Amino acid sequence: MKKLSTIVATIILLLFVSFESNIQGQSLADWKKIQSVDDVYLVFPERIDSLLLQIDLNTPGLEAVKDAYSRKQPKLACQLLLDYYRKTGAKKNLHIKKPPVSQAKNHAADLLVQNIYTINNQTAQVPYRQNGHIDWRFHGPTDDLEWSWVLNRHYHLDTLFRAYLETGNPVYAQTIDLQIKDWIIASLPYTNVKSFSNEMWRGLEVNFRVKQWAKLFYALNNTAYLSPATQLLIL
């Protein structure tokens, strides 16, 4: 009987692990639908916990965040954290006034919406992978690692941002949201290995990319186009 109960317990455990894996697998398969704080926490609870542990919750203005976290309400804490950055956080001078909505077009930005990039005078359409993510490791039309490095610096997001400011066309801001979320989720898990040949994680690309993200985080977090999920993933 003892042996039988052990077998039953093992089967139940394996089924539970399989069920949990399927939930996460389905969530990641539908990564484009990750829009809210709750969505992020469902798929990446450990990353949320890590984020809240690394932030100095004694910073003035984060009292409500600290209180929610101390009461073991991490999702509420994250929502309050985003509210802080939107309303009272630093860099308020980077917030923008939303331009009037229009369907006006910008040729350079339209190419980027179609994943067509011109880097080092070489133009190519970056393909999608089977999981729906952009192939951020694509080396361009001549199999050039440098082409991929520049792609991962996310300079092109500034072109989309300027096009949004000039035209008010939501497509450009929505593409920014989608591509940042795409990159962050596609990059997981972090390799934690120093490499000069890693298309996504070489130090120079990290430096340039985070500068683009920081500007866009503050500029668009008071619009409806940078989703709470993407804001949280950036943090």
C-alpha positions as CSV (number, residue, x, y, z in Angstrom):
1,M,0.0,0.0,0.0
2,K,2.8,2.4,0.9
3,K,4.5,1.7,-2.5
4,L,1.1,2.2,-4.3
5,S,0.5,5.5,-2.5
6,T,4.0,6.7,-3.5
7,I,3.3,5.9,-7.1
8,V,0.0,7.7,-7.1
9,A,1.6,10.7,-5.4
10,T,4.3,10.8,-8.1
11,I,1.8,10.6,-10.9
12,I,-0.2,13.5,-9.4
13,L,3.0,15.5,-9.1
14,L,3.9,14.8,-12.7
15,L,0.5,15.8,-13.9
16,F,0.6,19.0,-11.9
17,V,4.0,19.9,-13.3
18,S,2.8,19.1,-16.8
19,F,-0.3,21.2,-16.3
20,E,1.7,24.2,-15.0
21,S,4.1,23.9,-18.0
22,N,1.2,23.8,-20.4
23,I,-0.3,26.9,-18.9
24,Q,3.0,28.8,-19.3
25,G,3.6,27.3,-22.7
26,Q,0.2,28.5,-23.9
27,S,0.7,31.9,-22.4
28,L,4.1,32.3,-24.1
29,A,2.6,31.0,-27.4
30,D,0.1,33.9,-27.2
31,W,2.7,36.4,-26.1
32,K,1.2,39.2,-28.2
33,K,-1.9,39.0,-25.9
34,I,0.1,39.9,-22.8
35,Q,-1.2,43.4,-22.2
36,S,-1.8,43.9,-18.5
37,V,0.1,43.6,-15.2
38,D,-2.0,40.5,-14.4
39,D,-0.9,38.9,-17.7
40,V,2.8,39.5,-16.9
41,Y,2.5,38.1,-13.4
42,L,0.7,35.0,-14.7
43,V,3.6,34.2,-17.1
44,F,6.6,35.7,-15.3
45,P,5.9,35.7,-11.5
46,E,9.5,35.2,-10.6
47,R,10.6,38.2,-12.7
48,I,8.0,40.4,-10.9
49,D,9.3,39.3,-7.5
50,S,12.9,40.0,-8.6
51,L,11.9,43.5,-9.8
52,L,10.2,44.4,-6.6
53,L,13.1,43.1,-4.5
54,Q,15.6,45.2,-6.5
55,I,13.7,48.5,-6.3
56,D,14.3,50.7,-3.2
57,L,10.8,50.8,-1.9
58,N,11.8,53.4,0.7
59,T,12.1,56.0,-2.1
60,P,9.7,58.9,-1.5
61,G,6.6,58.4,-3.5
62,L,6.7,54.6,-3.4
63,E,5.0,54.3,0.0
64,A,1.9,52.7,-1.5
65,V,4.0,50.3,-3.5
66,K,5.9,49.2,-0.4
67,D,2.7,48.8,1.5
68,A,1.1,46.6,-1.2
69,Y,4.2,44.5,-1.5
70,S,4.5,44.0,2.3
71,R,0.9,42.8,2.2
72,K,1.9,40.2,-0.4
73,Q,0.0,41.9,-3.2
74,P,2.7,42.0,-5.9
75,K,0.2,42.7,-8.8
76,L,-1.2,45.8,-7.0
77,A,2.4,46.8,-6.1
78,C,3.3,46.7,-9.8
79,Q,0.2,48.7,-10.8
80,L,1.1,51.4,-8.2
81,L,4.6,51.4,-9.4
82,L,3.5,52.2,-13.0
83,D,1.2,54.9,-11.6
84,Y,4.2,56.4,-9.8
85,Y,6.2,56.6,-13.0
86,R,3.3,58.0,-14.9
87,K,2.3,60.7,-12.4
88,T,5.2,61.5,-10.1
89,G,8.3,59.7,-11.2
90,A,11.5,61.3,-12.5
91,K,11.9,62.4,-16.1
92,K,8.5,64.0,-16.3
93,N,10.0,66.4,-18.8
94,L,10.2,63.5,-21.2
95,H,6.4,63.0,-21.1
96,I,4.8,64.1,-24.4
97,K,1.5,65.7,-25.3
98,K,-0.4,63.1,-27.5
99,P,-0.7,64.3,-31.1
100,P,-4.2,64.3,-32.7
101,V,-5.0,60.9,-34.0
102,S,-4.8,60.6,-37.8
103,Q,-4.1,58.0,-40.5
104,A,-1.3,60.1,-42.0
105,K,1.7,58.1,-43.3
106,N,5.5,58.2,-43.0
107,H,7.3,56.2,-45.6
108,A,10.4,55.4,-43.4
109,A,8.2,54.3,-40.5
110,D,5.9,52.2,-42.8
111,L,8.9,50.2,-43.9
112,L,9.8,49.4,-40.2
113,V,6.2,48.4,-39.6
114,Q,6.8,45.8,-42.3
115,N,10.1,44.7,-40.7
116,I,12.1,46.3,-43.6
117,Y,15.3,47.8,-42.3
118,T,18.2,49.6,-43.9
119,I,21.4,49.1,-41.9
120,N,24.9,49.9,-43.1
121,N,23.4,50.7,-46.5
122,Q,22.0,47.1,-46.8
123,T,18.2,46.7,-46.9
124,A,16.4,43.5,-45.9
125,Q,13.1,42.3,-44.5
126,V,13.7,40.6,-41.1
127,P,11.8,37.3,-41.0
128,Y,9.6,36.0,-38.2
129,R,10.3,32.8,-36.4
130,Q,7.8,30.0,-36.0
131,N,6.8,31.3,-32.5
132,G,5.8,34.7,-34.0
133,H,8.8,36.6,-32.7
134,I,11.0,38.7,-35.0
135,D,14.2,36.9,-35.7
136,W,16.4,39.3,-33.8
137,R,19.5,37.2,-34.6
138,F,19.0,37.7,-38.4
139,H,22.3,38.8,-40.0
140,G,20.9,40.8,-42.9
141,P,21.2,40.2,-46.6
142,T,24.9,39.4,-46.6
143,D,25.1,37.4,-43.4
144,D,26.8,40.2,-41.5
145,L,27.0,40.0,-37.7
146,E,27.4,43.8,-37.5
147,W,24.0,44.2,-39.3
148,S,22.4,42.2,-36.5
149,W,24.2,44.1,-33.8
150,V,22.8,47.4,-35.1
151,L,19.3,45.9,-35.4
152,N,19.4,45.1,-31.7
153,R,20.4,48.6,-30.7
154,H,16.8,49.6,-31.6
155,Y,17.7,52.9,-33.2
156,H,14.8,52.3,-35.5
157,L,12.3,52.8,-32.6
158,D,13.3,56.5,-32.6
159,T,12.2,56.7,-36.3
160,L,8.8,55.1,-35.3
161,F,8.5,57.5,-32.4
162,R,9.2,60.6,-34.5
163,A,6.7,59.4,-37.1
164,Y,4.1,59.0,-34.4
165,L,4.7,62.5,-33.1
166,E,4.5,64.0,-36.6
167,T,1.5,62.1,-37.9
168,G,-0.5,61.0,-34.8
169,N,-0.9,57.6,-36.5
170,P,-1.3,55.0,-33.7
171,V,0.2,52.3,-35.8
172,Y,3.7,53.6,-35.2
173,A,3.3,53.8,-31.4
174,Q,1.7,50.4,-31.4
175,T,4.6,49.0,-33.3
176,I,7.0,50.3,-30.7
177,D,5.0,48.6,-28.0
178,L,4.9,45.3,-29.9
179,Q,8.6,45.2,-30.8
180,I,9.8,46.0,-27.3
181,K,7.6,43.3,-25.9
182,D,8.7,41.0,-28.7
183,W,12.4,41.5,-28.0
184,I,12.2,41.2,-24.2
185,I,10.2,37.9,-24.3
186,A,12.2,36.5,-27.2
187,S,15.4,37.2,-25.3
188,L,14.5,35.0,-22.3
189,P,16.1,33.3,-20.6
190,Y,19.1,35.7,-20.2
191,T,22.3,33.8,-21.1
192,N,24.4,35.5,-18.4
193,V,27.5,34.7,-20.4
194,K,29.8,37.5,-21.7
195,S,30.1,37.2,-25.4
196,F,31.2,39.5,-28.3
197,S,29.3,37.4,-30.8
198,N,25.9,37.4,-29.2
199,E,23.6,39.3,-31.4
200,M,21.1,40.4,-28.7
201,W,23.3,40.7,-25.6
202,R,26.7,42.2,-26.4
203,G,27.3,45.1,-24.0
204,L,27.4,47.8,-26.6
205,E,24.0,46.9,-27.9
206,V,22.6,46.8,-24.3
207,N,23.9,50.3,-23.8
208,F,22.3,51.8,-26.9
209,R,19.0,49.8,-26.5
210,V,18.3,50.8,-22.9
211,K,18.7,54.5,-23.9
212,Q,16.0,54.1,-26.5
213,W,13.7,52.2,-24.2
214,A,14.1,54.7,-21.3
215,K,13.1,57.6,-23.5
216,L,10.1,55.7,-24.9
217,F,9.1,54.5,-21.5
218,Y,8.7,58.0,-20.2
219,A,7.4,59.5,-23.4
220,L,4.6,57.0,-24.0
221,N,3.6,55.8,-20.6
222,N,0.8,58.4,-20.4
223,T,-0.6,57.2,-23.7
224,A,-2.7,54.1,-24.3
225,Y,-0.1,52.7,-26.8
226,L,2.6,51.5,-24.4
227,S,0.8,48.7,-22.6
228,P,1.1,48.2,-18.9
229,A,2.7,44.8,-19.7
230,T,5.4,46.3,-21.9
231,Q,6.1,49.1,-19.3
232,L,6.5,46.4,-16.6
233,L,8.7,44.2,-18.9
234,I,10.9,47.2,-19.6
235,L,11.4,47.8,-15.8
